[in-house]
């Protein structure tokens, strides 16, 4: 859901910037623009002398404008960099032992590791995400533990069973794993 919202928002911002930029370019080239467009000719400016003079007496105005614009630039740069970062590992390179390699879909390995972690005693829900490089994947596991589960035992079984099986089946030398455990909230029930 978040990916869809992000892409729709990114598309709308891009479309708005394209329209505004096209309008400014058309005005600068002398092309006829609609009457509601704020710029009417080549010599038109964003802020006229009267507009700049009106705010000159306010000592806070220009520092605030510059700070807001700088924050906006930093926010859009952060957003752009977050778009370029891949959140999930698409494939894992599996050593087949004969000098060749095979590619395993990252989602397939995540699904298997997730289902095995979910089948452990005391685990109510499990989420797995693979990150890193395809030759050196890393796993991020989030477990929701049932109220009766012992966290130490669940973590031990996760590493010795689920993660070890995934590591061995993919032929990896190591599969560094970050596990986050959270306890399920026990709901009180009425006894009659």
N, C-alpha and C positions, 0 to 999 in steps of 0.2 A: 504494500500500500504506500509506504513512504517513498519507494522508488518511483511510482507512478506520479505522486504529487510533486516530487522533485522535478521530474521531467516535464510535466505540464507547466509548472512554475517557470522553469528555465526556458521553455518554448515561448511562453507569454512575454517574459522579459526580453528575449531576443527579438520577438516580433515588434514590440513597442520601440525598442532601440532602432530597429531597421526602419520603421515608419518615421520616427522623428529624424533620424539621420538622412533619410531620403527626402523628407520635406525641407530640411535645411540645405541640402545639396541642390534641390530644385530651385529654391529661392536664390541661392548664390549664383546659379547658372542663368537666372533671369526667366525661368519657366513660370508660367502663370500658376498661382496657388490659390486655394479656396479663400474666401473672404474671412473666415474665422481663424485662419493661420496667423499667429502673432507676428511673424516677420514678413514684411512686404517687399523688401528690395535688397540689393547688394550692400547698401550702406547701413542697413539696419543692424543694431547691436542688441545684445542680451539685456544689459542694464544701461539705460540712458544716463546722461549727466545728472538729470533731476533725480533719478532713482538713487544714484550713488550718493549725491549730496544729502538726500533726505535721511539716510542712515549714518552719515559721517559723524553726526553729533553723538550718536549712541556708541560709547566706547566698547560695549560688549558685542556689537553686531558682527564685525568682521572676524574676530577670533572664533565666534560660534559657527559662522559659515564655514570657515576653514577647517575647524575641528569636525564638523558634521561631514563635510566632503571627504576628509581624510579617513574618517571611520567608515564611510560608505565604500571607499576604494579598498580598504583593508578587508572589509566584510566580503566584497565581491571577489577579491583575490583568494580568500580562504574558501569560499564556495567553489571557485573554479578548481582549486587544488584538490578539494574533497571529491570533485567529479572525476578527476584523473586517477585517484587512488582506487585500486581494486580491493573490494572488501573480501572477496572469496577467491580461493584457489580453484582455477578451472580444471586443472589436470595434475596428476601426480605421475612422475616417471618411475616405473617399476622395473627393477633389475631382473631380467629373466634368467641370468646365470650363463648365457651363451655369448656374452659380449654385445648382445642387442638389448634393446629396451622396449617396453610397451607403455602405452599411456592409459592411465586409469582416470576416469572422470572423477573430479573432486567431489561432486554431489553424491556419487555412488558410494564413495568411501565415507562421506559424512553420514549418509543414511544408515549404512551398516554399523558404524561406530555408535550412532545415536540409538538404534534399536537394541544393540547389545547393552548399552549403558542403561537404557530404560528397563531392560529385563532384570537388572540387578535387584536384589532384595533391598527394600527400603527406598527405592527411587520412584517417585511419582511421575516425573517428567524430565526429559533430557534434551538439550539443544547442543549441537556440535557445529563448529565452523572451522574450516581449514584455511590457514593463511601461510604466508612465507613464499618460498620458491618451489617450483615443481620438483626439484632435486632434493630439497630440504624443507618439507612441509612442517607446519606447527599446528597443533590442535587447540582450540578454545572450547572448553566443555562447561556448560552450565547445568547443574543438577538441582532439581527441586526435590528435597527429601521429605518423606512422610514423617509424621510426628514421632513414630516409634523408632526411626532409623538412627543408628550411631554414625556420625559423620566420619570418624576415623576409619571405621570398617568399610563404609561406602567408598571412600577415597582409595583405600587399599585395594578393594575389589575392582574398582575402575582401572587402576594402573596395572594390576597384575592380570586382569582378564581382558577387558574391552580394548584398552590401548595396546596391550601386548599382542593381542590377536591381530589388530589392524596393522601394527608395525611389522609383525612377522609375515602376514599375508601379502603385504606390499613390498616385502624385501628391503625394508628401510633399516639402516644402521641405528637410527634413533628417531623418535617421534616426540619432541618436546611438547608437553601438554600443560596448559593453564586451566585449572579447574576452579570453578566458583560454585560453592554450595550454598543453598538457601533452604531453610526449613519451611515446610507448609504450615500454615496456621490451622490450629485445631479449632474447629467450630464446636461450641458448646451445644449440647443436646438436652432436651428435657426428658427426664425420666418420670414415667407415670406409675 
